[in-house]
């Protein structure tokens, strides 16, 4: 069993908090909590695929971005863990620097789950207060 004490990880100019446990002897049973909170969209760009970076870099951004991810359950030998994410954006601003277009007052809350079956058939994404 690997116990992860509350710790901070810096990745691509963003800071993430991580804690939980991994049970290697029990089908890699996970109990992980990962959170992020940032005053701009660097959290999203840190996790974006490299091929999207030229598009993302066209935008200046600001706003408070938050997410909390819980991963629980066995993860090998045919098992999939439950994945639940809550996220939000407050006072967001996106400015396309090449076209000088702005979206401001961007606010929303949302959630993601891979559902009861823990697969694509039960996956759900909800966005509210947009």
C-alpha positions as semicolon CSV with decimal commas, in nm:
position;residue;x (nm);y (nm);z (nm)
1;X;0,000;0,000;0,000
2;X;0,130;0,340;-0,098
3;X;-0,016;0,625;0,108
4;X;0,015;0,966;-0,052
5;X;0,020;1,235;0,212
6;X;-0,128;1,569;0,105
7;X;0,128;1,713;-0,131
8;X;0,161;1,982;-0,397
9;X;0,280;1,914;-0,751
10;X;0,396;2,189;-0,986
11;X;0,342;2,104;-1,352
12;X;0,354;2,339;-1,654
13;X;0,318;2,656;-1,443
14;X;0,025;2,511;-1,251
15;X;-0,006;2,378;-0,899
16;X;-0,203;2,067;-0,810
17;X;-0,283;1,914;-0,471
18;X;-0,271;1,535;-0,445
19;X;-0,351;1,287;-0,170
20;X;-0,478;0,934;-0,130
21;X;-0,362;0,576;-0,155
22;X;-0,278;0,303;-0,402
23;X;-0,315;-0,063;-0,303
24;X;-0,087;-0,254;-0,540
25;X;-0,185;-0,595;-0,403
26;X;-0,559;-0,543;-0,454
27;X;-0,594;-0,498;-0,833
28;X;-0,428;-0,155;-0,808
29;X;-0,710;-0,019;-0,592
30;X;-0,701;0,362;-0,607
31;X;-0,831;0,622;-0,367
32;X;-0,695;0,947;-0,510
33;X;-0,802;1,310;-0,474
34;X;-0,649;1,564;-0,716
35;X;-0,740;1,932;-0,703
36;X;-0,633;2,245;-0,884
37;X;-0,711;2,613;-0,843
38;X;-0,562;2,887;-1,061
39;X;-0,621;3,252;-1,153
40;X;-0,601;3,174;-1,524
41;X;-0,649;2,884;-1,762
42;X;-0,300;2,736;-1,716
43;X;-0,463;2,434;-1,547
44;X;-0,634;2,347;-1,873
45;X;-0,334;2,418;-2,095
46;X;-0,108;2,210;-1,868
47;X;-0,322;1,905;-1,942
48;X;-0,399;1,975;-2,309
49;X;-0,246;1,762;-2,587
50;X;0,061;1,915;-2,750
51;X;-0,109;1,938;-3,091
52;X;-0,369;2,179;-2,945
53;X;-0,108;2,421;-2,812
54;X;-0,088;2,642;-3,127
55;X;-0,463;2,705;-3,101
56;X;-0,459;2,758;-2,724
57;X;-0,167;2,999;-2,744
58;X;-0,374;3,238;-2,959
59;X;-0,580;3,323;-2,650
60;X;-0,500;3,544;-2,355
61;X;-0,700;3,438;-2,056
62;X;-0,782;3,505;-1,696
63;X;-1,037;3,394;-1,442
64;X;-1,047;3,155;-1,150
65;X;-1,043;2,792;-1,260
66;X;-1,104;2,511;-1,011
67;X;-1,135;2,135;-1,036
68;X;-1,150;1,842;-0,797
69;X;-1,105;1,487;-0,919
70;X;-1,178;1,172;-0,722
71;X;-1,056;0,835;-0,852
72;X;-1,171;0,534;-0,650
73;X;-1,164;0,164;-0,712
74;X;-0,971;-0,121;-0,864
75;X;-0,801;-0,032;-1,191
76;X;-0,650;-0,348;-1,350
77;X;-0,757;-0,701;-1,447
78;X;-1,081;-0,583;-1,608
79;X;-1,168;-0,329;-1,338
80;X;-1,213;0,044;-1,391
81;X;-1,215;0,295;-1,107
82;X;-1,496;0,543;-1,050
83;X;-1,394;0,886;-1,176
84;X;-1,582;1,192;-1,057
85;X;-1,480;1,549;-1,136
86;X;-1,629;1,883;-1,037
87;X;-1,504;2,200;-1,204
88;X;-1,582;2,568;-1,229
89;X;-1,482;2,896;-1,389
90;X;-1,546;3,234;-1,225
91;X;-1,503;3,571;-1,398
92;X;-1,332;3,413;-1,699
93;X;-1,203;3,613;-1,994
94;X;-1,081;3,471;-2,326
95;X;-0,925;3,706;-2,581
96;X;-0,833;3,588;-2,929
97;X;-0,520;3,793;-2,989
98;X;-0,515;3,736;-3,366
99;X;-0,877;3,851;-3,420
100;X;-0,904;4,087;-3,121
101;X;-1,231;3,921;-3,008
102;X;-1,318;3,884;-2,640
103;X;-1,549;3,661;-2,439
104;X;-1,582;3,794;-2,087
105;X;-1,793;3,733;-1,778
106;X;-1,747;3,359;-1,837
107;X;-1,890;3,168;-1,539
108;X;-1,996;2,807;-1,509
109;X;-1,992;2,500;-1,290
110;X;-1,979;2,145;-1,408
111;X;-1,922;1,783;-1,334
112;X;-1,806;1,465;-1,502
113;X;-1,853;1,103;-1,404
114;X;-1,781;0,775;-1,575
115;X;-2,104;0,651;-1,412
116;X;-2,225;0,331;-1,251
117;X;-2,072;0,106;-1,516
118;X;-1,751;0,311;-1,515
119;X;-1,733;0,327;-1,894
120;X;-1,848;0,528;-2,199
121;X;-2,204;0,395;-2,180
122;X;-2,266;0,561;-1,841
123;X;-2,036;0,861;-1,876
124;X;-2,199;1,200;-1,809
125;X;-2,086;1,562;-1,835
126;X;-2,300;1,840;-1,689
127;X;-2,244;2,215;-1,723
128;X;-2,471;2,455;-1,541
129;X;-2,492;2,824;-1,460
130;X;-2,325;2,903;-1,793
